[in-house]
Amino acid sequence: MVGRRASYLNPVRMYVFASALFFLIFFSLFHMDADKAMVTSGDVNHIPIATIKNMDAVSYKKFVDTLVRNDSAMKFAYDKQQYFKYIDSLAAAAVTFHISPSPSKYKTQAEYDSALAHGKDHNWIERQLVRKQIEINEKYKGNPKAALAALINNLQHSLPQLLFVSLPLFALLLKILYSRRKQFYYTNHAIFTIHLFVFVFIALLFIFALDRLKTFNGFHWLGYLSGLMGLVIFFYHYKAMRNFYQQRRAKTVLKFILLHLTNFVIVALLFILFTFLSLFKI
């Protein structure tokens, strides 16, 4: 020890700290359960279903007036019982969509095993999906919202792993795009990506803060600031690429677009994969 300060911040430690702080706040803000599931429609945002159930007649009518103003087909919601049947049907449909392309007609595992033994032709993936659907139907019988909430929570808690996997893939895309720039090694692209991800974490925390202020104080103009902050993320990335790789604007813009299009496909595939993994954790 010579009493000197480090000349730089270790990028890995920086990423670990920033991601831990981000997801700590993220999970505290966006946790879903069946009793506190949110309704969002037009001007009605982040209203717990339990709150709607406890509304008196006057408050409930005001709530439905807002729904109808945004969608005249929602007039049936004036009947509270019909409205909650509609909410339950949406949850049930969402659960079925995530599990299988078509609802399973089998009620128990034994019934499905019997069908397979008598010649039912299902491949391995189909068998796993049907078995999981039967298991979920038995576990959450009569409560599709709870099954959907469990799926969403599992998926949310897999986001850190998804980002951790996507980070080296993002750096690999940069390596391919700048393959002619021999002075940049994969490590350089990885460090660049880490700094970019850290900036995105910080920017998203500001967006979350603005969204909360808008919700609690009714300052709807803050929504424009949130949108502007989203544009700042993309502008920062473009400027970072231009400054780091020192290429002309036209080349940087072209590579910026190709990078994000390709990364979108990769993240979409990863999201599908992690959705299935989350499904099998229910």
C-alpha positions in Angstrom: 0.0 0.0 0.0 1.5 3.4 -1.1 -1.5 5.6 -0.2 -2.5 6.3 -3.9 -6.0 6.3 -5.2 -6.9 3.9 -8.0 -6.7 5.7 -11.4 -9.9 4.0 -12.6 -13.0 2.3 -11.4 -13.1 -1.5 -12.0 -15.8 -1.9 -14.6 -16.9 -5.3 -13.4 -17.4 -4.0 -9.8 -19.1 -0.9 -11.2 -21.6 -3.1 -13.2 -22.2 -5.4 -10.2 -22.9 -2.4 -7.9 -25.1 -0.6 -10.5 -27.1 -3.7 -11.4 -27.6 -4.7 -7.8 -28.9 -1.2 -6.9 -31.1 -1.1 -10.0 -32.8 -4.4 -9.5 -33.2 -3.8 -5.7 -35.3 -0.7 -6.6 -36.9 -2.4 -9.6 -38.2 -5.4 -7.6 -39.5 -3.1 -4.9 -41.5 -1.1 -7.4 -42.7 -3.8 -9.8 -43.8 -6.8 -7.8 -47.1 -8.4 -8.9 -49.4 -10.6 -6.9 -52.9 -11.8 -7.4 -54.4 -9.6 -4.7 -52.6 -6.4 -5.8 -52.8 -6.9 -9.6 -53.0 -3.6 -11.4 -55.6 -2.3 -13.9 -54.3 0.0 -16.6 -56.7 1.6 -19.1 -56.4 5.0 -20.7 -56.3 7.6 -17.9 -56.6 4.9 -15.2 -53.2 3.7 -14.2 -51.8 1.5 -11.4 -55.1 0.9 -9.7 -55.0 -2.3 -7.5 -57.9 -4.7 -8.2 -58.4 -5.0 -4.4 -59.0 -1.2 -4.3 -61.6 -1.4 -7.1 -63.4 -4.2 -5.3 -63.7 -2.0 -2.2 -65.0 1.1 -4.0 -68.4 2.4 -3.0 -71.0 2.8 -5.7 -70.1 6.5 -6.5 -66.4 5.8 -6.7 -66.9 2.7 -8.8 -69.1 4.7 -11.3 -66.5 7.3 -11.7 -63.9 4.6 -12.3 -66.0 3.0 -15.0 -66.9 6.3 -16.6 -63.2 6.7 -17.2 -63.0 3.3 -18.8 -66.0 3.9 -21.0 -64.7 7.3 -22.1 -61.6 5.5 -23.5 -63.4 2.5 -24.8 -67.2 2.5 -25.3 -67.2 -1.3 -25.5 -66.5 -1.3 -21.7 -70.1 -0.3 -20.8 -70.7 -3.7 -19.4 -68.3 -2.8 -16.6 -71.1 -0.8 -14.9 -72.1 -4.2 -13.6 -69.3 -4.9 -11.1 -69.8 -8.7 -11.3 -69.5 -8.7 -15.1 -66.4 -6.5 -14.9 -64.5 -8.9 -12.6 -65.5 -11.8 -14.7 -63.9 -10.0 -17.6 -60.7 -9.4 -15.6 -60.6 -13.1 -14.7 -61.1 -14.1 -18.3 -58.2 -11.9 -19.4 -55.9 -13.4 -16.8 -57.0 -16.9 -17.8 -56.4 -16.2 -21.5 -52.9 -14.8 -20.7 -51.9 -17.9 -18.7 -53.1 -20.2 -21.5 -51.2 -18.2 -24.1 -47.9 -18.5 -22.3 -48.3 -22.2 -21.7 -49.6 -23.7 -24.9 -50.8 -22.6 -28.4 -54.2 -24.3 -27.6 -55.8 -25.1 -24.2 -55.3 -28.6 -23.0 -58.4 -30.8 -22.8 -56.7 -33.1 -20.3 -57.7 -32.6 -16.6 -55.1 -34.8 -14.9 -51.6 -36.2 -15.6 -53.1 -39.8 -15.6 -55.6 -38.9 -18.2 -52.9 -37.4 -20.5 -50.6 -40.5 -19.9 -53.5 -42.7 -20.9 -53.9 -40.7 -24.1 -50.2 -41.0 -24.9 -50.3 -44.7 -24.3 -53.2 -45.1 -26.7 -51.4 -43.4 -29.6 -51.6 -39.7 -28.9 -48.9 -38.2 -31.1 -47.0 -35.4 -29.2 -43.4 -34.6 -29.5 -41.2 -33.9 -26.5 -41.9 -30.2 -26.3 -45.6 -30.6 -26.7 -45.6 -33.2 -23.9 -43.7 -30.9 -21.6 -46.1 -28.0 -22.3 -49.2 -30.1 -21.8 -47.9 -31.6 -18.5 -47.0 -28.2 -17.2 -50.4 -26.8 -18.1 -52.1 -29.6 -16.3 -49.9 -29.0 -13.3 -50.6 -25.3 -13.2 -54.3 -25.8 -13.7 -54.3 -28.2 -10.7 -52.1 -25.9 -8.5 -54.0 -22.6 -9.3 -57.5 -24.1 -9.9 -60.0 -21.3 -10.0 -57.4 -18.5 -9.6 -55.8 -17.8 -13.0 -54.6 -14.3 -11.8 -52.4 -16.1 -9.2 -50.8 -18.2 -11.9 -50.2 -15.2 -14.1 -48.7 -13.3 -11.2 -46.4 -16.2 -10.4 -45.2 -16.4 -14.0 -44.6 -12.6 -14.2 -42.7 -12.6 -10.9 -40.5 -15.5 -12.0 -39.8 -13.7 -15.3 -39.0 -10.4 -13.5 -36.5 -12.2 -11.2 -34.8 -13.7 -14.3 -34.1 -10.3 -15.8 -30.7 -10.0 -14.1 -29.6 -13.3 -15.7 -31.0 -12.2 -19.0 -29.0 -9.0 -19.0 -25.9 -10.8 -17.8 -26.2 -13.2 -20.8 -27.0 -10.4 -23.2 -24.0 -8.3 -22.1 -21.2 -10.5 -23.7 -23.4 -11.0 -26.8 -23.8 -7.2 -27.2 -20.0 -6.9 -26.9 -19.7 -9.7 -29.5 -21.9 -7.7 -31.9 -19.7 -4.7 -31.5 -16.6 -6.9 -32.2 -18.3 -8.0 -35.5 -19.3 -4.5 -36.5 -15.8 -3.1 -35.8 -13.9 -6.2 -37.0 -11.7 -4.1 -39.3 -10.6 -1.9 -36.3 -7.7 -4.2 -35.2 -6.8 -1.9 -32.3 -10.0 -2.9 -30.5 -10.0 -6.3 -28.8 -13.1 -8.1 -27.5 -12.1 -6.8 -24.0 -12.4 -3.2 -25.2 -15.9 -3.8 -26.6 -16.9 -5.6 -23.3 -15.7 -2.6 -21.2 -17.6 -0.2 -23.5 -20.7 -2.3 -23.1 -20.4 -2.4 -19.3 -20.2 1.4 -19.1 -23.2 1.6 -21.5 -25.3 -0.8 -19.4 -24.4 1.1 -16.2 -25.6 4.4 -17.8 -28.9 2.7 -18.9 -29.4 1.5 -15.3 -29.0 5.0 -14.0 -31.2 6.5 -16.6 -34.0 4.0 -16.0 -33.9 4.8 -12.3 -34.5 8.4 -13.2 -37.4 7.3 -15.4 -38.9 5.2 -12.5 -38.6 8.2 -10.2 -40.4 10.5 -12.7 -43.1 7.9 -13.2 -43.7 7.6 -9.4 -43.8 11.4 -9.0 -46.4 11.5 -11.8 -48.5 8.8 -10.2 -48.5 10.2 -6.7 -48.7 14.0 -7.5 -50.7 13.9 -10.7 -48.0 15.9 -12.6 -48.8 14.4 -16.1 -46.2 16.6 -17.8 -43.5 14.4 -16.1 -44.5 11.8 -18.7 -42.8 13.9 -21.3 -39.6 14.0 -19.3 -39.7 10.3 -19.1 -40.0 10.0 -22.8 -37.2 12.5 -23.3 -35.0 10.5 -20.9 -35.7 7.4 -23.1 -34.4 9.4 -26.2 -31.4 10.5 -24.2 -30.4 6.9 -23.7 -30.3 6.3 -27.4 -28.5 9.6 -28.1 -25.9 8.8 -25.4 -25.2 5.4 -27.0 -24.7 7.0 -30.4 -22.4 9.7 -29.0 -20.5 7.0 -27.0 -19.9 4.9 -30.1 -18.8 7.9 -32.1 -16.4 9.1 -29.4 -15.0 5.7 -28.6 -14.6 4.2 -32.1 -13.8 7.5 -33.8 -15.7 6.9 -37.0 -17.6 9.3 -39.2 -21.3 10.1 -38.4 -22.7 8.2 -41.4 -20.8 5.0 -40.5 -21.6 5.3 -36.8 -25.4 5.8 -37.5 -25.4 2.8 -39.8 -23.7 0.6 -37.3 -25.9 2.0 -34.5 -29.0 0.9 -36.4 -27.6 -2.5 -37.3 -26.5 -3.1 -33.7 -29.9 -2.3 -32.2 -31.8 -4.3 -34.8 -29.6 -7.4 -34.3 -29.6 -6.9 -30.5 -33.4 -6.7 -30.5 -33.7 -10.1 -32.2 -31.2 -11.6 -29.8 -33.0 -10.2 -26.7 -36.3 -11.3 -28.1 -35.1 -14.8 -28.4 -33.5 -14.7 -24.9 -36.8 -13.3 -23.6 -38.7 -16.3 -25.1 -36.2 -18.7 -23.6 -36.4 -17.1 -20.2 -40.2 -17.0 -20.3 -40.3 -20.8 -20.8 -37.7 -21.3 -18.0 -39.9 -19.0 -15.8 -42.9 -21.0 -16.7 -41.4 -24.3 -15.6 -40.5 -22.7 -12.2 -44.1 -22.1 -11.3 
